[in-house]
Amino acid sequence: MGKIKISKKRQRSSVKSPKLNLNKMTGLTRANPLKELIDPEKTGLAILECLQNNDPEGVMEMISIYLDALNKAQLRKQSKLPKSTMYSALKHRNPTIKTLAKIMHASTHE
């Protein structure tokens, strides 16, 4: 059998492109998703929407996300706990939220 011809490796086109400095561009702002996650009003509205849609898993997920974001911002600076210890402490959930979700769902859809 003959040797199979392989085409040349493609050259990178991004090497020749100019680098952009996003700090000097007008109209751009830095995104801060942690600020949005820590906002209790937005988190409360998201939890309320989950309760109205009878989504207890969504409520628990929102509470978990909020606590994770809050603890990442505040407790991580104050405590010297390892990440694994901090994350395992935040994973405990309250199953009675399912009852609250069913009550909220029933009261909004009557």
C-alpha positions as CSV (number, residue, x, y, z in Angstrom):
1,M,0.0,0.0,0.0
2,G,1.1,3.5,-0.8
3,K,1.6,6.2,1.7
4,I,-1.5,8.4,2.2
5,K,-0.9,12.1,1.5
6,I,-1.9,14.4,4.3
7,S,-2.5,18.1,3.6
8,K,-0.5,20.7,5.4
9,K,-1.5,21.9,8.8
10,R,-3.7,25.0,8.7
11,Q,-2.1,28.2,9.8
12,R,-3.7,30.1,12.5
13,S,-5.5,33.2,11.4
14,S,-5.7,34.8,14.8
15,V,-2.0,35.3,15.0
16,K,-2.1,38.2,12.5
17,S,-5.2,39.8,13.9
18,P,-4.8,42.9,16.1
19,K,-5.3,42.5,19.9
20,L,-8.2,44.5,21.3
21,N,-8.0,46.4,24.5
22,L,-11.4,46.2,26.1
23,N,-10.6,48.6,28.8
24,K,-10.2,51.5,26.3
25,M,-13.4,50.7,24.3
26,T,-16.4,53.0,25.1
27,G,-19.8,51.6,25.9
28,L,-18.5,48.5,27.6
29,T,-18.9,47.8,31.3
30,R,-17.4,45.1,33.5
31,A,-19.9,42.3,34.3
32,N,-20.3,41.5,38.0
33,P,-22.5,38.4,38.2
34,L,-21.7,38.0,41.9
35,K,-23.4,41.3,42.6
36,E,-26.5,40.1,40.9
37,L,-26.5,36.8,42.8
38,I,-26.2,38.5,46.2
39,D,-29.1,40.9,45.5
40,P,-31.8,39.6,47.9
41,E,-34.6,41.3,46.0
42,K,-33.8,39.6,42.8
43,T,-33.2,36.3,44.6
44,G,-36.5,36.7,46.4
45,L,-38.4,37.3,43.2
46,A,-36.8,34.2,41.6
47,I,-37.8,32.1,44.6
48,L,-41.3,33.5,44.5
49,E,-41.6,32.6,40.8
50,C,-40.4,29.1,41.5
51,L,-43.0,28.7,44.3
52,Q,-45.8,30.0,42.1
53,N,-44.8,27.5,39.4
54,N,-44.7,24.6,41.9
55,D,-41.0,24.1,41.4
56,P,-39.5,23.1,44.8
57,E,-36.3,21.9,43.2
58,G,-35.9,25.4,41.7
59,V,-36.4,27.0,45.1
60,M,-33.8,24.8,46.7
61,E,-31.4,25.5,43.8
62,M,-32.0,29.3,44.1
63,I,-31.4,29.2,47.8
64,S,-28.3,27.1,47.3
65,I,-27.0,29.5,44.6
66,Y,-27.7,32.5,46.9
67,L,-25.9,31.0,49.9
68,D,-23.0,29.9,47.7
69,A,-22.6,33.4,46.3
70,L,-23.0,35.0,49.7
71,N,-20.6,32.7,51.3
72,K,-18.1,33.0,48.5
73,A,-18.1,36.7,48.8
74,Q,-18.2,37.1,52.6
75,L,-17.2,33.9,54.5
76,R,-14.4,33.0,52.2
77,K,-12.6,36.3,53.2
78,Q,-13.4,36.0,56.9
79,S,-12.7,32.3,57.5
80,K,-9.8,30.2,56.7
81,L,-11.8,27.0,56.0
82,P,-10.9,24.8,53.1
83,K,-13.2,25.0,50.1
84,S,-14.4,21.4,50.6
85,T,-15.5,22.1,54.1
86,M,-17.4,25.2,53.2
87,Y,-19.2,23.6,50.2
88,S,-20.2,20.5,52.1
89,A,-21.7,22.8,54.8
90,L,-23.9,24.5,52.2
91,K,-25.4,21.4,50.7
92,H,-27.8,20.6,53.5
93,R,-31.4,21.2,52.3
94,N,-34.7,21.6,54.0
95,P,-37.3,19.2,52.4
96,T,-40.3,21.1,53.9
97,I,-40.0,23.7,51.2
98,K,-41.9,21.3,48.9
99,T,-45.0,21.8,51.1
100,L,-44.7,25.6,50.8
101,A,-44.3,25.3,47.0
102,K,-47.5,23.3,46.7
103,I,-49.4,25.8,48.8
104,M,-48.2,28.7,46.8
105,H,-48.9,26.9,43.5
106,A,-52.5,26.1,44.7
107,S,-53.1,29.7,45.9
108,T,-52.0,31.3,42.6
109,H,-53.8,28.9,40.2
110,E,-57.3,28.8,41.7
